[in-house]
């Protein structure tokens, strides 16, 4: 296993693409989170002026981490390319010749890819939260105006931030699984993005609240991002950890089916 990990790490660090994608993940998460926090804070300030200085309803943590909804696509591209790139170049045959135990080779690739995604997620998530918190507090997002304190040591906030790091790691695993099944880069990326973004679009379009709730419970993105919620938990279709669990089931199922396909494939 040690040699397999070293081989996968060598592949990742000797290609320019992964480094840029990881950097893009950090920049997009922090930058878009700041934009969303600032826009929401300005809108909240205007609402406060009309309502005797009291804000209502917004979840500050989710605002600061709003950039995840875009940056997750970059993680998906990174993970898909880690798998399908080898199929496109034929390197997969070399990899499996050097490491005939296919499950070990796949486990090493998953460890390196998901590990790198997690390492990028840490500064991205906590950077977005800290910058977004500064912006929100600067616009009066404080207990004096009806908001909860944005203290990273608070249980719900720590769960939301660490849970978001796990969310991106699971997105990477899910994307790898789909890439193993599809193998072609463009098709695999399209399949991952469709799976992530189709459920929220359908939920928004469905008029029946029961069906909308079911779609929110089943979608890997809609369910998984519930882990970011820190207010009005009783109104959620699932608890935050249950929602992340739904994403984990999607990811494990995709990776498991992809692994079975790789071990049984005679074409590589």
C-alpha positions as CSV (number, residue, x, y, z in Angstrom):
1,X,0.0,0.0,0.0
2,X,2.9,2.4,0.8
3,X,4.3,2.0,-2.7
4,X,0.8,2.6,-4.2
5,X,0.3,5.8,-2.2
6,X,3.8,7.0,-3.2
7,X,3.0,6.3,-6.9
8,X,-0.4,8.2,-6.7
9,X,1.2,11.1,-4.9
10,X,3.9,11.3,-7.5
11,X,1.3,11.5,-10.3
12,X,-0.6,14.2,-8.6
13,X,2.4,16.5,-7.7
14,X,4.1,16.2,-11.1
15,X,1.0,17.4,-13.0
16,X,0.1,21.1,-13.0
17,X,-3.7,20.7,-13.2
18,X,-4.4,19.4,-9.7
19,X,-2.5,22.2,-8.0
20,X,-4.5,24.9,-9.9
21,X,-7.8,23.1,-9.2
22,X,-7.0,23.0,-5.5
23,X,-6.0,26.7,-5.4
24,X,-9.2,27.5,-7.3
25,X,-11.2,25.7,-4.7
26,X,-9.8,27.8,-1.9
27,X,-10.1,31.1,-3.9
28,X,-13.7,30.4,-5.0
29,X,-14.9,29.3,-1.6
30,X,-13.4,32.3,0.2
31,X,-14.2,34.8,-2.5
32,X,-17.7,33.9,-3.2
33,X,-18.5,33.4,0.5
34,X,-17.3,37.0,1.1
35,X,-19.5,38.3,-1.8
36,X,-22.5,36.4,-0.6
37,X,-22.0,37.5,3.0
38,X,-21.5,41.2,2.0
39,X,-24.6,41.2,-0.3
40,X,-26.7,39.5,2.4
41,X,-25.4,41.9,5.1
42,X,-26.2,44.9,3.0
43,X,-29.7,43.6,2.2
44,X,-30.1,42.8,5.9
45,X,-29.1,46.3,6.9
46,X,-31.7,47.8,4.6
47,X,-34.3,45.4,6.1
48,X,-33.2,46.4,9.6
49,X,-33.7,50.1,8.9
50,X,-37.3,49.3,8.0
51,X,-37.9,47.1,11.1
52,X,-36.6,49.1,14.0
53,X,-33.1,47.8,13.8
54,X,-33.8,44.1,14.2
55,X,-32.7,41.4,11.7
56,X,-34.5,38.1,11.2
57,X,-34.1,34.8,9.6
58,X,-30.6,34.6,8.1
59,X,-28.2,31.8,9.0
60,X,-24.8,33.6,9.1
61,X,-22.8,30.4,8.9
62,X,-24.5,29.3,5.7
63,X,-24.0,32.7,4.2
64,X,-20.2,32.6,4.8
65,X,-20.0,29.1,3.3
66,X,-22.2,29.8,0.3
67,X,-19.3,29.6,-2.1
68,X,-19.2,25.8,-1.6
69,X,-22.1,25.5,-4.0
70,X,-19.8,26.6,-6.8
71,X,-16.3,25.4,-5.5
72,X,-17.6,21.8,-5.1
73,X,-17.7,21.6,-8.9
74,X,-13.9,22.2,-8.9
75,X,-13.4,19.4,-6.5
76,X,-15.6,17.2,-8.7
77,X,-13.4,18.0,-11.7
78,X,-10.3,17.2,-9.8
79,X,-11.5,13.8,-8.7
80,X,-12.9,12.9,-12.1
81,X,-9.7,13.8,-13.8
82,X,-7.7,11.7,-11.3
83,X,-9.5,8.6,-12.6
84,X,-10.7,9.3,-16.1
85,X,-7.4,11.0,-17.1
86,X,-5.7,7.7,-16.8
87,X,-8.3,6.0,-19.0
88,X,-7.9,8.8,-21.6
89,X,-4.1,8.4,-21.8
90,X,-4.0,4.6,-21.4
91,X,-2.0,5.1,-18.2
92,X,-4.5,3.0,-16.4
93,X,-3.0,-0.2,-18.0
94,X,0.5,0.9,-16.8
95,X,-0.9,1.5,-13.3
96,X,-2.6,-1.8,-13.1
97,X,0.4,-3.7,-14.5
98,X,2.6,-2.1,-11.9
99,X,0.0,-2.7,-9.2
100,X,-2.0,-5.8,-10.2
101,X,-4.0,-5.7,-6.9
102,X,-6.6,-3.4,-8.3
103,X,-8.4,-2.6,-5.1
104,X,-5.1,-1.5,-3.5
105,X,-4.4,0.7,-6.5
106,X,-7.9,2.2,-6.3
107,X,-7.7,2.7,-2.5
108,X,-4.4,4.5,-2.9
109,X,-5.8,6.8,-5.5
110,X,-8.9,7.5,-3.4
111,X,-6.7,8.3,-0.3
112,X,-4.5,10.7,-2.2
113,X,-7.4,12.4,-4.1
114,X,-9.8,12.7,-1.2
115,X,-6.9,13.7,1.1
116,X,-5.9,16.5,-1.2
117,X,-9.5,17.7,-1.5
118,X,-9.7,17.7,2.3
119,X,-6.5,19.6,2.7
120,X,-7.8,22.3,0.3
121,X,-11.1,22.3,2.0
122,X,-9.7,23.2,5.4
123,X,-8.3,26.7,4.5
124,X,-11.1,27.2,2.1
125,X,-13.9,26.6,4.7
126,X,-12.3,28.2,7.7
127,X,-11.0,31.1,5.6
128,X,-14.5,31.7,4.2
129,X,-16.0,31.6,7.6
130,X,-13.6,34.0,9.2
131,X,-13.7,36.5,6.4
132,X,-17.4,36.2,6.1
133,X,-17.9,36.6,9.8
134,X,-15.8,39.8,9.8
135,X,-18.0,41.2,7.0
136,X,-21.2,40.3,8.7
137,X,-20.2,41.6,12.1
138,X,-19.1,44.8,10.4
139,X,-22.6,45.2,9.0
140,X,-24.2,44.7,12.4
141,X,-24.7,40.9,12.3
142,X,-24.6,40.8,16.1
143,X,-26.8,39.6,19.0
144,X,-27.9,43.2,19.5
145,X,-29.6,43.0,16.2
146,X,-31.2,39.6,16.7
147,X,-28.5,37.3,15.4
148,X,-26.6,34.5,17.1
149,X,-23.0,35.0,17.9
150,X,-20.6,33.7,15.2
151,X,-18.1,31.9,17.6
152,X,-16.2,29.1,16.0
153,X,-16.1,27.2,19.3
154,X,-19.9,27.0,19.5
155,X,-21.1,23.4,18.8
156,X,-23.4,24.1,15.8
157,X,-20.9,26.4,14.1
158,X,-18.0,23.9,14.6
159,X,-20.2,21.2,13.3
160,X,-21.2,23.3,10.2
161,X,-17.5,24.1,9.4
162,X,-16.0,20.7,9.9
163,X,-19.1,19.1,8.3
164,X,-18.5,21.3,5.2
165,X,-14.9,20.0,5.0
166,X,-16.3,16.4,5.1
167,X,-18.9,17.4,2.5
168,X,-16.1,18.3,0.0
169,X,-14.2,15.1,0.8
170,X,-17.3,13.1,0.1
171,X,-17.9,15.0,-3.2
172,X,-14.4,13.9,-4.2
173,X,-15.2,10.3,-3.4
174,X,-18.6,10.5,-5.2
175,X,-16.9,12.0,-8.3
176,X,-14.2,9.3,-8.3
177,X,-16.9,6.6,-8.2
178,X,-18.8,8.1,-11.1
179,X,-15.6,8.5,-13.1
180,X,-14.9,4.8,-12.6
181,X,-18.3,4.0,-14.0
182,X,-18.2,6.4,-16.9
183,X,-14.5,6.7,-17.6
184,X,-14.7,9.5,-20.1
185,X,-13.8,12.8,-18.5
186,X,-16.4,15.2,-20.0
187,X,-19.3,12.7,-19.6
188,X,-18.2,11.9,-16.0
189,X,-18.0,15.6,-15.1
190,X,-21.4,16.2,-16.6
191,X,-22.9,13.3,-14.8
192,X,-21.5,14.5,-11.4
193,X,-22.7,18.1,-11.9
194,X,-26.1,16.9,-13.1
195,X,-26.5,14.7,-10.0
196,X,-25.5,17.5,-7.7
197,X,-27.5,20.4,-9.2
198,X,-30.5,18.5,-10.6
199,X,-32.1,17.7,-7.3
200,X,-32.3,21.4,-6.0
201,X,-33.6,22.5,-9.4
202,X,-36.4,19.9,-9.3
203,X,-37.2,20.7,-5.7
204,X,-37.5,24.4,-6.6
205,X,-39.8,23.5,-9.5
206,X,-42.1,21.1,-7.7
207,X,-45.2,22.7,-6.2
208,X,-46.1,19.8,-3.8
209,X,-44.4,20.4,-0.5
210,X,-44.3,16.6,0.3
211,X,-42.4,15.8,-3.0
212,X,-40.2,18.9,-2.5
213,X,-39.2,17.6,0.9
214,X,-38.5,14.1,-0.5
215,X,-36.3,15.6,-3.2
216,X,-34.4,17.6,-0.6
217,X,-33.9,14.5,1.5
218,X,-32.6,12.4,-1.4
219,X,-30.4,14.8,-3.3
220,X,-26.7,14.5,-2.5
221,X,-26.2,18.3,-2.5
222,X,-29.4,19.4,-0.9
223,X,-29.1,16.8,1.8
224,X,-25.4,17.1,2.3
225,X,-25.4,20.9,2.7
226,X,-27.8,20.7,5.6
227,X,-24.7,20.1,7.7
228,X,-24.1,23.9,7.3
229,X,-27.4,24.9,9.0
230,X,-27.2,26.3,12.5
231,X,-30.6,27.9,12.9
232,X,-34.2,26.6,12.7
233,X,-33.1,23.0,12.7
234,X,-36.6,21.7,13.3
235,X,-37.7,23.0,9.9
236,X,-35.1,20.9,8.0
237,X,-36.1,17.9,6.0
238,X,-33.3,15.9,7.8
239,X,-31.0,16.7,10.7
240,X,-27.6,18.1,9.6
241,X,-25.7,14.9,10.2
242,X,-28.4,12.8,8.6
243,X,-28.1,15.0,5.6
244,X,-24.4,14.5,5.4
245,X,-25.1,10.8,5.8
246,X,-27.2,10.8,2.7
247,X,-24.3,12.2,0.7
248,X,-22.0,9.6,2.3
249,X,-24.3,6.8,1.1
250,X,-24.3,8.2,-2.5
251,X,-20.5,8.5,-2.3
252,X,-19.9,5.0,-0.9
253,X,-22.4,3.4,-3.3
254,X,-20.7,5.1,-6.3
255,X,-17.2,4.2,-5.2
256,X,-18.2,0.7,-4.3
257,X,-20.0,0.0,-7.7
258,X,-17.1,1.6,-9.5
259,X,-14.6,-0.6,-7.6
260,X,-16.5,-3.7,-8.5
261,X,-16.6,-2.7,-12.1
262,X,-12.8,-2.1,-12.1
263,X,-12.0,-5.5,-10.5
264,X,-14.2,-7.3,-13.0
265,X,-13.3,-5.4,-16.1
266,X,-11.3,-7.3,-18.7
267,X,-10.6,-4.2,-20.9
268,X,-7.9,-2.8,-18.7
